[in-house]
Amino acid sequence: MKLLVCISKTPDTTAKISFKDGDTVFNSEGVQYIMNPYDEWYALVKALEIKEKWVVR
């Protein structure tokens, strides 16, 4: 069984973010990105649980 899980990146929760062009554009310089925690804990973990359930059968 193959599963496709959509995962997005998000700025690290400890990163200092700023905006440019009159505070209308996100300034991504020096920002470290991580996997979106909600994607990791809900989508990815659920996919692994489904995969494990089918492998056992």
TORFILUM-525101 format. One record per atom (N, C-alpha, C, O, CB): atom name; z, y, x; residue number from 1; residue in one letter. Coordinates in steps of 0.1 Angstrom, whole numbers. Last residue first. Glycine has a CB too. Layout:
BEGIN
@a=CA; z=Z; y=Y; x=X; k=NUM; r=A
...
// end
This chain:
BEGIN
@a=N; z=86; y=-73; x=-21; k=57; r=R
@a=CA; z=80; y=-82; x=-32; k=57; r=R
@a=C; z=71; y=-92; x=-26; k=57; r=R
@a=O; z=66; y=-100; x=-33; k=57; r=R
@a=CB; z=73; y=-74; x=-42; k=57; r=R
@a=N; z=91; y=-56; x=0; k=56; r=V
@a=CA; z=100; y=-67; x=-3; k=56; r=V
@a=C; z=94; y=-77; x=-12; k=56; r=V
@a=O; z=97; y=-89; x=-11; k=56; r=V
@a=CB; z=113; y=-61; x=-8; k=56; r=V
@a=N; z=71; y=-36; x=-2; k=55; r=V
@a=CA; z=71; y=-46; x=9; k=55; r=V
@a=C; z=80; y=-58; x=7; k=55; r=V
@a=O; z=76; y=-69; x=11; k=55; r=V
@a=CB; z=75; y=-39; x=22; k=55; r=V
@a=N; z=79; y=-21; x=-24; k=54; r=W
@a=CA; z=67; y=-29; x=-25; k=54; r=W
@a=C; z=66; y=-39; x=-14; k=54; r=W
@a=O; z=60; y=-50; x=-16; k=54; r=W
@a=CB; z=55; y=-20; x=-26; k=54; r=W
@a=N; z=102; y=-8; x=-15; k=53; r=K
@a=CA; z=103; y=-17; x=-27; k=53; r=K
@a=C; z=91; y=-26; x=-28; k=53; r=K
@a=O; z=93; y=-37; x=-32; k=53; r=K
@a=CB; z=104; y=-8; x=-39; k=53; r=K
@a=N; z=92; y=6; x=7; k=52; r=E
@a=CA; z=101; y=-5; x=9; k=52; r=E
@a=C; z=102; y=-14; x=-3; k=52; r=E
@a=O; z=103; y=-26; x=-1; k=52; r=E
@a=CB; z=115; y=1; x=13; k=52; r=E
@a=N; z=76; y=25; x=-8; k=51; r=K
@a=CA; z=70; y=16; x=2; k=51; r=K
@a=C; z=79; y=4; x=4; k=51; r=K
@a=O; z=74; y=-7; x=5; k=51; r=K
@a=CB; z=67; y=24; x=15; k=51; r=K
@a=N; z=96; y=39; x=-22; k=50; r=I
@a=CA; z=86; y=32; x=-29; k=50; r=I
@a=C; z=79; y=21; x=-20; k=50; r=I
@a=O; z=77; y=10; x=-24; k=50; r=I
@a=CB; z=75; y=41; x=-35; k=50; r=I
@a=N; z=110; y=50; x=0; k=49; r=E
@a=CA; z=117; y=41; x=-9; k=49; r=E
@a=C; z=107; y=32; x=-17; k=49; r=E
@a=O; z=109; y=20; x=-19; k=49; r=E
@a=CB; z=126; y=49; x=-19; k=49; r=E
@a=N; z=91; y=66; x=11; k=48; r=L
@a=CA; z=96; y=55; x=19; k=48; r=L
@a=C; z=103; y=45; x=10; k=48; r=L
@a=O; z=102; y=33; x=12; k=48; r=L
@a=CB; z=105; y=60; x=29; k=48; r=L
@a=N; z=88; y=85; x=-10; k=47; r=A
@a=CA; z=76; y=76; x=-6; k=47; r=A
@a=C; z=81; y=64; x=2; k=47; r=A
@a=O; z=76; y=53; x=0; k=47; r=A
@a=CB; z=66; y=85; x=2; k=47; r=A
@a=N; z=113; y=96; x=-10; k=46; r=K
@a=CA; z=109; y=89; x=-22; k=46; r=K
@a=C; z=97; y=80; x=-18; k=46; r=K
@a=O; z=97; y=68; x=-23; k=46; r=K
@a=CB; z=105; y=98; x=-33; k=46; r=K
@a=N; z=112; y=109; x=15; k=45; r=V
@a=CA; z=122; y=98; x=13; k=45; r=V
@a=C; z=118; y=90; x=1; k=45; r=V
@a=O; z=119; y=78; x=1; k=45; r=V
@a=CB; z=136; y=104; x=11; k=45; r=V
@a=N; z=91; y=128; x=10; k=44; r=L
@a=CA; z=90; y=118; x=20; k=44; r=L
@a=C; z=100; y=106; x=18; k=44; r=L
@a=O; z=96; y=95; x=20; k=44; r=L
@a=CB; z=93; y=124; x=34; k=44; r=L
@a=N; z=102; y=143; x=-13; k=43; r=A
@a=CA; z=89; y=136; x=-13; k=43; r=A
@a=C; z=88; y=125; x=-3; k=43; r=A
@a=O; z=84; y=114; x=-6; k=43; r=A
@a=CB; z=78; y=146; x=-10; k=43; r=A
@a=N; z=129; y=150; x=-5; k=42; r=Y
@a=CA; z=125; y=145; x=-18; k=42; r=Y
@a=C; z=112; y=137; x=-17; k=42; r=Y
@a=O; z=112; y=125; x=-21; k=42; r=Y
@a=CB; z=123; y=156; x=-28; k=42; r=Y
@a=N; z=133; y=157; x=21; k=41; r=W
@a=CA; z=144; y=150; x=14; k=41; r=W
@a=C; z=140; y=144; x=1; k=41; r=W
@a=O; z=146; y=135; x=-5; k=41; r=W
@a=CB; z=155; y=158; x=12; k=41; r=W
@a=N; z=109; y=170; x=29; k=40; r=E
@a=CA; z=114; y=158; x=37; k=40; r=E
@a=C; z=124; y=150; x=28; k=40; r=E
@a=O; z=123; y=138; x=28; k=40; r=E
@a=CB; z=122; y=164; x=49; k=40; r=E
@a=N; z=105; y=190; x=10; k=39; r=D
@a=CA; z=95; y=179; x=12; k=39; r=D
@a=C; z=101; y=167; x=19; k=39; r=D
@a=O; z=97; y=156; x=15; k=39; r=D
@a=CB; z=83; y=185; x=19; k=39; r=D
@a=N; z=129; y=204; x=15; k=38; r=Y
@a=CA; z=127; y=198; x=2; k=38; r=Y
@a=C; z=116; y=187; x=3; k=38; r=Y
@a=O; z=118; y=176; x=-4; k=38; r=Y
@a=CB; z=123; y=208; x=-8; k=38; r=Y
@a=N; z=124; y=214; x=42; k=37; r=P
@a=CA; z=135; y=204; x=39; k=37; r=P
@a=C; z=134; y=197; x=25; k=37; r=P
@a=O; z=137; y=185; x=24; k=37; r=P
@a=CB; z=148; y=211; x=40; k=37; r=P
@a=N; z=93; y=215; x=57; k=36; r=N
@a=CA; z=101; y=220; x=45; k=36; r=N
@a=C; z=111; y=210; x=42; k=36; r=N
@a=O; z=108; y=198; x=39; k=36; r=N
@a=CB; z=91; y=223; x=33; k=36; r=N
@a=N; z=94; y=212; x=92; k=35; r=M
@a=CA; z=90; y=206; x=79; k=35; r=M
@a=C; z=99; y=212; x=68; k=35; r=M
@a=O; z=111; y=213; x=70; k=35; r=M
@a=CB; z=91; y=190; x=80; k=35; r=M
@a=N; z=93; y=245; x=109; k=34; r=I
@a=CA; z=98; y=231; x=107; k=34; r=I
@a=C; z=92; y=225; x=94; k=34; r=I
@a=O; z=86; y=232; x=86; k=34; r=I
@a=CB; z=114; y=232; x=106; k=34; r=I
@a=N; z=83; y=269; x=133; k=33; r=Y
@a=CA; z=81; y=263; x=120; k=33; r=Y
@a=C; z=87; y=249; x=120; k=33; r=Y
@a=O; z=87; y=242; x=130; k=33; r=Y
@a=CB; z=67; y=262; x=116; k=33; r=Y
@a=N; z=94; y=299; x=148; k=32; r=Q
@a=CA; z=93; y=284; x=149; k=32; r=Q
@a=C; z=92; y=278; x=135; k=32; r=Q
@a=O; z=100; y=282; x=126; k=32; r=Q
@a=CB; z=106; y=279; x=157; k=32; r=Q
@a=N; z=78; y=329; x=156; k=31; r=V
@a=CA; z=85; y=321; x=145; k=31; r=V
@a=C; z=83; y=306; x=147; k=31; r=V
@a=O; z=72; y=302; x=149; k=31; r=V
@a=CB; z=80; y=326; x=131; k=31; r=V
@a=N; z=63; y=344; x=173; k=30; r=G
@a=CA; z=76; y=340; x=177; k=30; r=G
@a=C; z=84; y=332; x=167; k=30; r=G
@a=O; z=96; y=329; x=169; k=30; r=G
@a=CB; z=84; y=351; x=182; k=30; r=G
@a=N; z=46; y=360; x=147; k=29; r=E
@a=CA; z=48; y=359; x=161; k=29; r=E
@a=C; z=62; y=355; x=165; k=29; r=E
@a=O; z=72; y=361; x=160; k=29; r=E
@a=CB; z=45; y=373; x=168; k=29; r=E
@a=N; z=41; y=364; x=120; k=28; r=S
@a=CA; z=44; y=350; x=124; k=28; r=S
@a=C; z=47; y=349; x=139; k=28; r=S
@a=O; z=49; y=338; x=144; k=28; r=S
@a=CB; z=33; y=341; x=120; k=28; r=S
@a=N; z=49; y=386; x=97; k=27; r=N
@a=CA; z=46; y=386; x=111; k=27; r=N
@a=C; z=51; y=372; x=117; k=27; r=N
@a=O; z=63; y=370; x=118; k=27; r=N
@a=CB; z=54; y=398; x=118; k=27; r=N
@a=N; z=33; y=391; x=66; k=26; r=F
@a=CA; z=43; y=383; x=74; k=26; r=F
@a=C; z=39; y=383; x=88; k=26; r=F
@a=O; z=28; y=380; x=92; k=26; r=F
@a=CB; z=45; y=369; x=68; k=26; r=F
@a=N; z=26; y=422; x=52; k=25; r=V
@a=CA; z=21; y=410; x=59; k=25; r=V
@a=C; z=32; y=404; x=67; k=25; r=V
@a=O; z=39; y=410; x=75; k=25; r=V
@a=CB; z=8; y=414; x=68; k=25; r=V
@a=N; z=39; y=444; x=43; k=24; r=T
@a=CA; z=31; y=437; x=33; k=24; r=T
@a=C; z=25; y=424; x=39; k=24; r=T
@a=O; z=20; y=415; x=32; k=24; r=T
@a=CB; z=19; y=445; x=29; k=24; r=T
@a=N; z=52; y=465; x=57; k=23; r=D
@a=CA; z=60; y=454; x=50; k=23; r=D
@a=C; z=52; y=446; x=40; k=23; r=D
@a=O; z=57; y=442; x=30; k=23; r=D
@a=CB; z=72; y=460; x=44; k=23; r=D
@a=N; z=32; y=479; x=69; k=22; r=G
@a=CA; z=40; y=485; x=58; k=22; r=G
@a=C; z=47; y=475; x=50; k=22; r=G
@a=O; z=48; y=476; x=38; k=22; r=G
@a=CB; z=30; y=492; x=49; k=22; r=G
@a=N; z=24; y=459; x=89; k=21; r=D
@a=CA; z=15; y=466; x=80; k=21; r=D
@a=C; z=22; y=471; x=67; k=21; r=D
@a=O; z=18; y=468; x=56; k=21; r=D
@a=CB; z=3; y=457; x=76; k=21; r=D
@a=N; z=48; y=432; x=89; k=20; r=K
@a=CA; z=41; y=443; x=95; k=20; r=K
@a=C; z=32; y=449; x=85; k=20; r=K
@a=O; z=31; y=445; x=73; k=20; r=K
@a=CB; z=33; y=438; x=107; k=20; r=K
@a=N; z=81; y=417; x=89; k=19; r=F
@a=CA; z=68; y=420; x=83; k=19; r=F
@a=C; z=62; y=431; x=90; k=19; r=F
@a=O; z=68; y=439; x=97; k=19; r=F
@a=CB; z=70; y=423; x=68; k=19; r=F
@a=N; z=100; y=389; x=102; k=18; r=S
@a=CA; z=97; y=403; x=100; k=18; r=S
@a=C; z=84; y=405; x=94; k=18; r=S
@a=O; z=76; y=395; x=93; k=18; r=S
@a=CB; z=98; y=411; x=114; k=18; r=S
@a=N; z=127; y=366; x=107; k=17; r=I
@a=CA; z=114; y=370; x=103; k=17; r=I
@a=C; z=113; y=385; x=101; k=17; r=I
@a=O; z=122; y=392; x=99; k=17; r=I
@a=CB; z=111; y=362; x=89; k=17; r=I
@a=N; z=143; y=346; x=129; k=16; r=K
@a=CA; z=143; y=360; x=124; k=16; r=K
@a=C; z=129; y=363; x=120; k=16; r=K
@a=O; z=120; y=362; x=128; k=16; r=K
@a=CB; z=149; y=370; x=135; k=16; r=K
@a=N; z=153; y=313; x=121; k=15; r=A
@a=CA; z=144; y=322; x=127; k=15; r=A
@a=C; z=145; y=336; x=121; k=15; r=A
@a=O; z=148; y=338; x=109; k=15; r=A
@a=CB; z=129; y=317; x=125; k=15; r=A
@a=N; z=168; y=294; x=108; k=14; r=T
@a=CA; z=175; y=303; x=118; k=14; r=T
@a=C; z=166; y=313; x=124; k=14; r=T
@a=O; z=171; y=321; x=132; k=14; r=T
@a=CB; z=182; y=295; x=128; k=14; r=T
@a=N; z=150; y=279; x=94; k=13; r=T
@a=CA; z=160; y=287; x=86; k=13; r=T
@a=C; z=168; y=296; x=95; k=13; r=T
@a=O; z=175; y=305; x=90; k=13; r=T
@a=CB; z=170; y=277; x=79; k=13; r=T
@a=N; z=117; y=282; x=104; k=12; r=D
@a=CA; z=130; y=276; x=106; k=12; r=D
@a=C; z=140; y=285; x=100; k=12; r=D
@a=O; z=139; y=297; x=100; k=12; r=D
@a=CB; z=133; y=275; x=122; k=12; r=D
@a=N; z=91; y=285; x=79; k=11; r=P
@a=CA; z=98; y=290; x=90; k=11; r=P
@a=C; z=112; y=284; x=92; k=11; r=P
@a=O; z=119; y=281; x=82; k=11; r=P
@a=CB; z=100; y=306; x=89; k=11; r=P
@a=N; z=75; y=255; x=70; k=10; r=T
@a=CA; z=82; y=266; x=66; k=10; r=T
@a=C; z=89; y=272; x=78; k=10; r=T
@a=O; z=92; y=265; x=88; k=10; r=T
@a=CB; z=92; y=263; x=55; k=10; r=T
@a=N; z=48; y=233; x=59; k=9; r=K
@a=CA; z=57; y=239; x=70; k=9; r=K
@a=C; z=63; y=251; x=65; k=9; r=K
@a=O; z=58; y=258; x=56; k=9; r=K
@a=CB; z=49; y=241; x=83; k=9; r=K
@a=N; z=47; y=206; x=36; k=8; r=S
@a=CA; z=44; y=219; x=40; k=8; r=S
@a=C; z=53; y=224; x=52; k=8; r=S
@a=O; z=64; y=218; x=53; k=8; r=S
@a=CB; z=44; y=229; x=29; k=8; r=S
@a=N; z=31; y=176; x=26; k=7; r=I
@a=CA; z=43; y=182; x=33; k=7; r=I
@a=C; z=39; y=196; x=38; k=7; r=I
@a=O; z=28; y=197; x=44; k=7; r=I
@a=CB; z=48; y=173; x=45; k=7; r=I
@a=N; z=23; y=151; x=5; k=6; r=C
@a=CA; z=20; y=164; x=9; k=6; r=C
@a=C; z=32; y=171; x=14; k=6; r=C
@a=O; z=43; y=171; x=8; k=6; r=C
@a=CB; z=14; y=173; x=-3; k=6; r=C
@a=N; z=17; y=118; x=11; k=5; r=V
@a=CA; z=27; y=127; x=8; k=5; r=V
@a=C; z=23; y=141; x=13; k=5; r=V
@a=O; z=21; y=142; x=25; k=5; r=V
@a=CB; z=41; y=122; x=14; k=5; r=V
@a=N; z=2; y=89; x=0; k=4; r=L
@a=CA; z=-1; y=102; x=6; k=4; r=L
@a=C; z=10; y=111; x=1; k=4; r=L
@a=O; z=12; y=113; x=-11; k=4; r=L
@a=CB; z=-15; y=107; x=2; k=4; r=L
@a=N; z=4; y=54; x=8; k=3; r=L
@a=CA; z=9; y=66; x=1; k=3; r=L
@a=C; z=5; y=79; x=8; k=3; r=L
@a=O; z=5; y=79; x=20; k=3; r=L
@a=CB; z=24; y=65; x=-2; k=3; r=L
@a=N; z=-8; y=22; x=5; k=2; r=K
@a=CA; z=-9; y=34; x=13; k=2; r=K
@a=C; z=-4; y=46; x=3; k=2; r=K
@a=O; z=-9; y=46; x=-8; k=2; r=K
@a=CB; z=-23; y=37; x=18; k=2; r=K
@a=N; z=0; y=-12; x=8; k=1; r=M
@a=CA; z=0; y=0; x=0; k=1; r=M
@a=C; z=0; y=12; x=9; k=1; r=M
@a=O; z=7; y=13; x=19; k=1; r=M
@a=CB; z=12; y=0; x=-10; k=1; r=M
// end
